[in-house]
């Protein structure tokens, strides 16, 4: 509810929420599937946690920057110029794209951490990981998004 006034003053921010949340959920889900498969094949164990996190962090950076770069151009060229949307400023575009980078990194971290921790405490990672990952990543994605928007867009603080 603390972001309601911000959304009301710049409604274009709401248009990008589904894309951001889906991207985070997909990134976290992909990481968890990879980790669950590797655990079931005996390729990784709890002792490999930091190695796994480091690998997913690097993948998150590459994916995040790649998707943010393409999205930045798409928002600037299609959404702003072709659709003549004056609410989209450079700072709005930047807030969206920086959110993408941060949320993908975070989603990869959650996606690789939860299955490993679930197995360590005796739960089936394949059953419990996906709902937890989706819920956590969706909530944090919104916090990152509105935090980034508040930080970058004049008049939203």
C-alpha positions in Angstrom: 0.0 0.0 0.0 2.9 2.4 0.4 3.3 2.4 -3.3 -0.3 3.2 -4.2 0.3 6.9 -4.6 3.4 6.3 -6.7 1.3 4.1 -9.1 -1.5 6.6 -9.2 1.0 9.4 -10.2 2.7 7.3 -12.9 0.3 4.6 -14.1 2.7 3.3 -16.8 4.6 1.5 -14.1 1.8 -0.9 -13.7 2.1 -2.0 -17.4 5.4 -3.6 -16.8 4.6 -5.5 -13.6 3.5 -8.8 -15.3 6.7 -8.9 -17.5 8.9 -8.3 -14.5 7.2 -10.8 -12.3 7.1 -13.5 -15.0 10.7 -13.0 -15.8 11.7 -13.4 -12.2 9.6 -16.5 -11.7 10.9 -18.1 -14.9 14.5 -17.4 -13.9 14.1 -18.8 -10.4 12.2 -21.8 -11.8 14.8 -22.5 -14.4 17.6 -22.4 -11.7 15.6 -24.8 -9.4 14.9 -27.3 -12.1 18.6 -27.4 -13.0 19.6 -27.8 -9.4 17.0 -30.5 -8.7 18.1 -32.5 -11.7 21.7 -32.2 -10.7 20.9 -33.3 -7.2 18.9 -36.3 -8.4 21.8 -37.4 -10.6 24.2 -37.0 -7.7 26.1 -34.2 -9.5 25.8 -31.7 -6.6 25.4 -32.0 -2.9 25.0 -29.6 0.0 28.8 -29.1 0.2 28.6 -27.6 -3.3 26.3 -24.8 -2.2 28.7 -21.9 -2.7 30.0 -23.2 -6.0 26.3 -23.5 -7.2 25.4 -20.0 -5.9 28.5 -18.5 -7.6 27.6 -20.1 -10.9 24.0 -19.0 -10.8 25.1 -15.5 -9.8 27.2 -15.2 -13.0 24.4 -16.7 -15.1 22.0 -14.2 -13.5 24.3 -11.3 -14.4 24.6 -12.4 -18.0 20.9 -13.1 -18.4 19.8 -9.9 -16.6 22.1 -7.6 -18.6 21.2 -9.3 -21.9 17.4 -9.1 -21.2 17.7 -5.5 -19.8 19.6 -4.3 -22.9 17.0 -5.7 -25.3 14.2 -4.5 -23.2 15.7 -1.0 -22.9 15.7 -0.7 -26.6 12.2 -2.2 -27.0 10.7 0.2 -24.4 12.5 3.2 -25.9 11.8 2.4 -29.6 8.4 0.7 -29.5 6.6 1.7 -26.4 7.8 5.4 -26.3 8.4 6.3 -29.9 6.0 4.2 -32.0 3.2 4.2 -29.5 3.8 7.9 -28.5 3.7 7.3 -24.8 4.9 10.4 -23.0 4.8 8.7 -19.6 7.8 6.6 -20.6 10.9 8.6 -19.8 14.5 7.5 -19.8 14.3 7.1 -16.0 11.2 4.9 -16.2 13.0 2.8 -18.8 16.1 2.6 -16.7 14.1 1.7 -13.6 12.4 -1.2 -15.4 15.7 -2.5 -16.9 17.7 -2.2 -13.7 14.9 -4.0 -11.9 15.2 -6.8 -14.5 18.9 -7.3 -13.7 18.5 -7.3 -10.0 15.5 -9.5 -9.9 17.0 -12.1 -12.2 20.1 -12.3 -10.0 17.9 -12.6 -6.9 15.6 -15.2 -8.6 18.6 -17.3 -9.6 19.9 -17.2 -6.0 16.5 -18.2 -4.6 16.0 -20.8 -7.3 19.3 -22.6 -6.5 19.2 -22.1 -2.7 15.7 -23.5 -1.9 16.1 -26.9 -3.4 19.4 -27.5 -1.8 18.1 -26.3 1.6 14.9 -28.4 1.2 16.9 -31.5 0.6 19.1 -30.8 3.5 16.2 -30.5 5.9 14.5 -33.6 4.5 11.8 -32.2 2.2 11.4 -33.2 -1.4 12.8 -30.3 -3.4 10.8 -31.1 -6.5 7.5 -30.7 -4.6 8.2 -27.7 -2.4 10.5 -25.5 -4.4 8.4 -24.1 -7.2 5.6 -22.5 -5.1 8.0 -21.0 -2.6 10.3 -19.6 -5.4 7.4 -18.1 -7.3 5.9 -16.4 -4.2 9.2 -15.1 -2.8 10.5 -13.9 -6.2 7.2 -12.2 -7.1 7.1 -10.3 -3.8 10.7 -9.2 -3.9 10.4 -8.3 -7.6 7.7 -5.7 -6.7 9.8 -4.3 -3.9 12.8 -4.0 -6.1 10.7 -2.4 -8.9 9.1 0.2 -6.8 12.2 0.9 -4.8 14.1 1.4 -8.1 11.3 3.6 -9.5 11.3 5.7 -6.3 15.1 6.1 -6.4 15.3 7.0 -10.1 12.1 8.8 -11.1 11.8 12.4 -10.0 8.6 13.1 -8.1 8.0 9.6 -6.9 9.9 9.8 -3.6 
